[in-house]
């Protein structure tokens, strides 16, 4: 399974990549913002997208909306990992059709659980 991780923080990209590796996923591509992720979508052909919310150029909510409108990748599971933990933020993400949501910081076990949840409902 190929993951596309989208986050403007190199540290967060590394943490998510390492957490995915720890739970058994090695095939990972990275983008620094939503615009770069959209530009990479067809060449990467991800099976799963993990995105931050707050990023320059295109934030995670807009990225989720754009992916959902894409004819080929519209049903790819999307997991948002962000510092935004307010109830309204979660509602906004869900309206953008994000499959699941994790508030930073997180443990690899939580990532594993949320990825499995997304895959079961996909």
C-alpha positions as CSV (number, residue, x, y, z in Angstrom):
1,X,0.0,0.0,0.0
2,X,1.4,3.4,-1.0
3,X,0.9,6.4,1.3
4,X,1.2,10.1,0.5
5,X,2.1,12.1,3.5
6,X,1.4,15.9,3.2
7,X,2.9,18.2,5.9
8,X,5.0,21.4,5.7
9,X,7.1,20.3,8.7
10,X,10.1,18.1,7.8
11,X,10.1,16.8,11.4
12,X,6.4,15.8,11.2
13,X,7.0,14.1,7.8
14,X,9.8,12.0,9.5
15,X,7.7,11.2,12.5
16,X,4.8,10.0,10.4
17,X,7.0,8.1,8.0
18,X,8.7,6.3,11.0
19,X,5.3,5.6,12.6
20,X,4.1,4.1,9.4
21,X,7.2,2.0,9.1
22,X,6.8,0.8,12.7
23,X,3.2,-0.5,11.9
24,X,4.3,-2.2,8.7
25,X,4.0,0.3,5.9
26,X,7.2,1.1,3.9
27,X,5.9,2.6,0.7
28,X,5.7,6.4,1.4
29,X,5.8,9.5,-0.7
30,X,6.0,13.0,0.7
31,X,4.6,16.5,-0.2
32,X,5.2,19.8,1.6
33,X,1.7,21.2,1.0
34,X,-1.6,20.5,-0.6
35,X,-0.7,22.0,-3.9
36,X,2.4,19.8,-4.2
37,X,0.3,16.8,-3.2
38,X,-2.3,17.6,-6.0
39,X,0.5,17.9,-8.5
40,X,1.9,14.5,-7.4
41,X,-1.4,12.7,-7.2
42,X,-1.4,11.0,-10.6
43,X,2.3,10.2,-10.7
44,X,2.3,8.8,-7.2
45,X,-1.1,7.0,-7.3
46,X,-1.5,6.8,-3.6
47,X,-3.7,4.2,-1.9
48,X,-3.9,6.4,1.2
49,X,-3.4,10.1,2.0
50,X,-2.3,11.5,5.4
51,X,-2.4,15.3,5.6
52,X,-1.8,18.1,8.0
53,X,-4.3,21.0,8.2
54,X,-2.2,24.1,8.4
55,X,0.1,24.4,5.4
56,X,1.0,27.1,2.9
57,X,-0.3,27.2,-0.7
58,X,-3.2,24.7,0.0
59,X,-4.3,23.6,3.4
60,X,-5.4,20.1,4.3
61,X,-9.1,20.8,4.2
62,X,-8.8,22.2,0.6
63,X,-6.6,19.3,-0.3
64,X,-9.3,16.8,1.0
65,X,-12.0,18.6,-1.0
66,X,-9.8,18.6,-4.2
67,X,-9.0,14.9,-3.8
68,X,-12.7,14.1,-3.3
69,X,-13.5,15.9,-6.5
70,X,-10.8,14.0,-8.5
71,X,-12.3,11.4,-10.9
72,X,-9.7,8.8,-10.2
73,X,-8.7,9.3,-6.6
74,X,-11.9,10.6,-5.1
75,X,-12.4,7.5,-2.8
76,X,-8.8,7.3,-1.5
77,X,-8.9,7.2,2.3
78,X,-7.8,10.5,3.9
79,X,-6.5,10.8,7.4
80,X,-5.9,14.3,8.9
81,X,-3.2,14.7,11.5
82,X,-3.2,18.2,13.0
83,X,-2.8,20.3,16.2
84,X,-6.3,21.6,15.6
85,X,-8.4,19.6,18.2
86,X,-11.5,21.8,18.7
87,X,-14.9,20.3,18.0
88,X,-15.5,22.8,15.2
89,X,-12.2,21.9,13.5
90,X,-13.2,18.2,13.5
91,X,-16.6,19.1,12.1
92,X,-15.0,21.2,9.3
93,X,-12.6,18.3,8.4
94,X,-15.5,15.8,8.3
95,X,-17.5,18.2,6.1
96,X,-14.5,18.0,3.7
97,X,-15.0,14.2,3.7
98,X,-11.9,13.4,5.7
99,X,-12.2,9.7,6.8
100,X,-10.5,10.1,10.2
101,X,-8.7,12.6,12.4
102,X,-5.8,12.5,14.8
103,X,-4.7,15.4,17.0
104,X,-0.9,15.8,17.4
105,X,1.0,14.6,19.3
106,X,0.1,10.9,18.7
107,X,1.5,7.4,19.2
108,X,2.1,4.9,16.4
109,X,-0.6,2.7,17.9
110,X,-3.1,5.5,17.4
111,X,-2.0,5.9,13.8
112,X,-2.3,2.1,13.3
113,X,-5.8,2.1,14.7
114,X,-7.0,5.1,12.6
115,X,-5.4,3.7,9.4
116,X,-7.2,0.4,10.0
117,X,-10.5,2.2,10.7
118,X,-10.2,4.1,7.4
119,X,-9.4,1.0,5.4
120,X,-12.4,-0.9,6.9
121,X,-14.8,1.8,5.9
122,X,-13.3,2.5,2.5
